[in-house]
């Protein structure tokens, strides 16, 4: 399944929440569910854009998503 958001967009969304915007408002604005937001936060929280791109490259190289055994 293709993600309609890039890593850069996801990190921008997470930074809006860190800046004080309510999660429910963010989810409504971007058309995502609370569960999607939580998944993004678990995977991308604290990452910079360059780190997220490196993570994606490593996942592609290994053939499976990070965090899965």
Buried (B, 14 or more C-beta within 10 A) or exposed (E): EEEEBEBEBBBEBBEBBEEEEEBEEBBEEBEBEEEBBEEBBEBBEEBEBEEBBEBBEEBEEEEEEEEEE
